[in-house]
Amino acid sequence: MPTPYDVPPAKLVEKLAKYLSDNVDEVRPPEWAPYVKTGVYAQRPPEDPKWWFTRCASLLRKTYLKGPLGIEHLRSEYGARKDRGTKPEHTTKGGGAILRKALQQLEAAGLVETSKRGRSITKKGRQLLDMLSTEIRRDLEKKQTELKKY
């Protein structure tokens, strides 16, 4: 059975974001989502109106792949280079409130749970990602028949 390790991340995150927006009622963007920047490095809020679901899907995938994760580790994962004008650029962390709220929503949906070392994926979340990975793998095999041997 294919897992998220076996499929392209962009396709998985896209399909998972669509699934979260259509089927999971607990995951909804907060009222401040259209106005907030994703970090100190950003100059404007995201242009995609469905960016909240994409971030939640990405968080779920990262939690599956990298085990129990804390907010600070995720902030550094979603960080970027800050443009400081004529001074050299520096790496800055991403926004913590976005990650915290998204993980709380995923936890309310039963896809993520809190442990002593951070947030980890539940059995329900693992099944969801495996199911979507299987669908993506089947679609890819239909388009590229040479993938069937793997």
Phi, psi and omega in degrees: 000130179292147178240175177300345175289336189263355183239158178296133183300322183297318179293320180294314181295320179297313181292321179292321178297318178295318179297315181296319182289328183272324193245340185252109184286335182289336182267103178221142178294138176291169184294337181272357184299322181291344187252349189269144172276157182274354178179176180295329183288339183278145178262336181221164173293163179298145181277334181288124180291340180258026185295332181297317181291325177295318179294319179296319179295318179296319177297318180296319178295315179297322178295322177296314187283321191251011174077198180297126182236141175262171182296318181296321177296318179292325177299320179288329177295322182264012178282174181204182179276132179264129177281119183248030179077235182278346178281159179297150178287153177227151176282133177235158180278159176281173181290135183275330183294323179297312181296317182297313181294320180295318178293325176296321178292318178295327178291321177294330178281349179085016181265338182225148177228157180268133174234184181293331184263003181134203180266136177230162185279146179269175178296321179297317178294320179296318179296319180298313180294321178295320179296314180293324178296321178296318178297316180296318180298319177297317179297319179293322179293328176293322181281321182236098186294338180291346178285345184296333182285347180269000000 
